[in-house]
């Protein structure tokens, strides 16, 4: 029994070591290793919203509101984006991403909060979503389309909270950018505002309820904020959100891989050859027997 327990302990340690390495490798692919700082998380205030309090953006006034946001970035000279001034990755990709040679992108990061490597990583995850998440529209099979907006700060009206402003911002971008299959109303936009520490997932009316529900949107807000407070990395937060969306959307049927197709083909050829040889030998033996008779 002790020997069995010892083997189980060794196996658990190996799995833990492999898992940790995989997580570290995944973070490194996004431009930098993200270190989990317990002291930073402990010092960060809980994410709370008050519907009765108008919370101004980092560049906003009056100064009293600004002083109440000491846990945010100390840089207050960033541009305030609005839903109309924010560029479109489909029309102005050069203003959204570093690799401007593309005709369009699914990521818009005009403030360069993500490194070029991190932008490319998020872009790749969004393209994977387009290849694997299936949307059913008018009895035809399409794939979901999702875009990401990353901003340092956005304008917040005096009569709304930062979360309400971010929700309005994301909904406006979703419709202005025209994300989604034509006539299907199944587009998705994920918005992250660094200085406000807000997240919004905007969905059209035909997006699957597993992603469009208020419960899931709250879950993705908390998850992304937790990652951002833990790592200080907008890229890690955005990548987490994209992965959550991709994981909860319906999957497209997966066909056989090329290797499985080759193996099945070879197996079929082998079986046909065996049957052919058997039939030929059987026919030959029957003819020989008839001649001898």
N, C-alpha and C positions, 0 to 999 in steps of 0.2 A: 504494500500500500504506500509506504514512504517513497518507494521508487517511482510510483505513478505520480504522486504529488510533485516530486522533484522534476519530472519530465514536463508536467503541466506548467510549472513555474517558469521553466526555461522557455517553453513555447510562448507563454504570455509575454515574457520580456522581449523575445525576438519580434513578435507582432507589434508591440509598442514601439520598438526601435524603428521598424520599417515604416509604421504609420507616421511617426514624427519626421522621418526623413522625407516622406512623400509630401507632407504639409510644407516643410521648409523648401523643398524643390518647387512646389507650386507657387509659393510666395516669391521665390527668386525669379521665376519666369516673368513676373509682373514688374521687374525693374529694380527691386531691392528686397532684402529679407525683412519681413515685418516682425518686430520683436514685441512680445506681449509684456507690457509694463504694469505690474500690479499696483505700483504706487500711483501711476497716472490714472488708472481706473478708479482707485480709491478716492483720489482728489477730485475727480470729475463729478459734477452734480447729477442728480437723477434727471432723466429726460421727462419734463413735465410741461404741460400746456394749460393755460388758463384762458377760457373763452372771454373773460371779462377784462383781460389785460392786453393792451396793444403793445406788442413787442417789436421795436423798430430794428431794422437791419443794422449791420455794423457801422455803416457810414451815416446812419440817420441821426436825428435830433429829436428831442432835447438831450443835452449831455447827461442828464440824470438817468435816462433809460440806457444810455451808453455805459454809464458806470455800473449799472446793474448787470452787465454782461461781461464781467471780468474773466469768466471762464472761457470766453471766446478768444479768437486771434487778436493780437494787438495791432494788426495792420488794418487801418480804417480808410485807406485811400484807394480801395478797389472800386471798380465800376459797378453800378447798380444796373442789373439787367431787368428788362421787362419782357413780356411775352411777344412784343412786336419788335424789339431791338435785338433779341437773341437770334443769332444766325441759324440758318437751316443747313444741316449736313448734306442735304440732297441738292441744294442750289449753290451753297458757298462752302464746300468742304475745306478749302484752304484756310478759312477762318475757324474751323472746328477741330482739325487734327493736323498733326505734323506731317503726315504723308499725304500732301496735297495733290499728288499726281493722280489720285483716284478720281473718277467721275462723280462719285458720291460716297458717303459714309453713313454708318448707323450710329456713330458717336459724335457728339458735339461738346467740345471742351475748350471754349475760346479763351479761358483764363489759364490754360496749361497747368491745371492741377494734377494731371496725369502725365507721366513721362511718355515719350514716343513708344517705348516698349510696352508700357501699361495700356496705352490707347490701342495698340495692335492686339494685345491679349484680350481686352474687352470686346473689340471688334470681332475677333475670332470666335468668342463665346456666343455673340449675337448671331453670327453666321451659322454656328452649330444649331442654335435654336431654330433658325429658318429651315434647316435641313431635317430636323427631327420632331418638331412640335406640329402636329397636324390640326388644321382648322377645317371644319365641315361647313360649307356655305353653298346653299342652293343645290344640295345633293352632289356637289363636286368636291374633290379633295384638294385643299390648298394647305399652305404652311403659314403659321403665324409669323407676323413681322413685329419686331420690337426695336425701339431706338432708345438711346440714353442721352440725357442732358446733364452736364456737370457745370455748376456755376459757383463762383466765390460768394456772390451775394445777389439778391433780387430786391426789387422795390416792394415794400409792405405798406399797404394803406393804413390810415390811422384807425379804421374801424374793423380791422381784421388781425388775427394772430399770424405768426410766421407760418404755421402749418396750413392755415387757410390760404395764405398767399402762395405757398408752394403748390397746393392742390390746384389753385386757379392757373398758375403758371404751367403746370404739367398738362392740364386739360386743354389749354389754349395751344400749346405746342403740338399736342396730339392731332388736333384738327388742322392747324396751319401747315404742318409738315405732310399731312395726308398719309400717315402710316397705316398700313393694312391693305388687304386685297380689295381691288376695286369692286364696289357694290356689296361687300361683305361686312363692313363695319366691325372688323376684328383686330384693329391695331392696338399697340401697347407702347407707352412712353414711361420710362423710369427717370425721375428727376432727383438730383442730389444737390443740395445747397450747403456748402461747407460752413460759412460763417453763421448761418442760422441753425446748423445741425438738424436740418429737416430733410425728409424723404417723402416722395409722393409717387404712387403708381397709378397712372391714368390709363383707363381701359375703355374701349368702345363697347357698345351694348351686346355684341355677339361673342365677346371673349368668354371662354369657359368659366363657369362660376367658381371653380376651384382657385382661380387667380383673381377674378373680378370681385369676389366677396369682400365685405368690409373687414371680416376677421383676418383674411390673408393679408390684406393691405396693412393692417395694424401689425401683423407678425413681421412683415418685411421691413417696416419702419423700425421696429425694435431691434431686429437682427442687424440691420445695416448700421444703426447708431451704436450698437454694442461693439461691432467690429471697428468702427471709426474711433470710438473712445478708447478702445484697447490698443489700436495700432497707430492712430494718428494718420492713417493713410486713406485718402479718398479712393484710391484704386482698389484697395482691399474691400472697402465698403461697397463700391459699385459692383465689383466682381461677385461678391456675396449675393447681392440683389438679383443679378442676372442669373446666377446658378439656381436660386430659389424659384424664380419664375419658370425657368426651363424645366426644373424638376417636377413642377406641379401641372404643367400643361399636358394635354393628351399626347401620347407618343404615336408616331407614324408606324405602321407595320414594317418590321425589319425583315428584309429578304435574306437569302443565304449569302454568306460571304464568298469571295472569289475562290478561296481555298476549299470551302465546302462544295462549291459548284464543281470544281475540278475533280475532287475526290469522288463525288457522285457520278460524274461523267465517266471517269476511268473505271469505276465499279460497274457501271452499266455496260461499257465496252467489254470488260472482262467477262461479265455474265453472258453477254450475247455471244462472245467467242466460244465459251464453254458449251453453251447450248448448240451452237453451230457445229462444233466438232463432234459433240455427242450425236447429233442428228445425222451427220455425214457418216460416222462410223457405224451407226445402227443401220443406215440404209445399205452401206457396203456389205455388212455382215449378212443382212437379209438376202441380198443378191447372190452372195457366195453360197449361201445355204441352198438357195433355189437352184443354182447351176449344178451343185453336187447331187441334188435330188434327181 
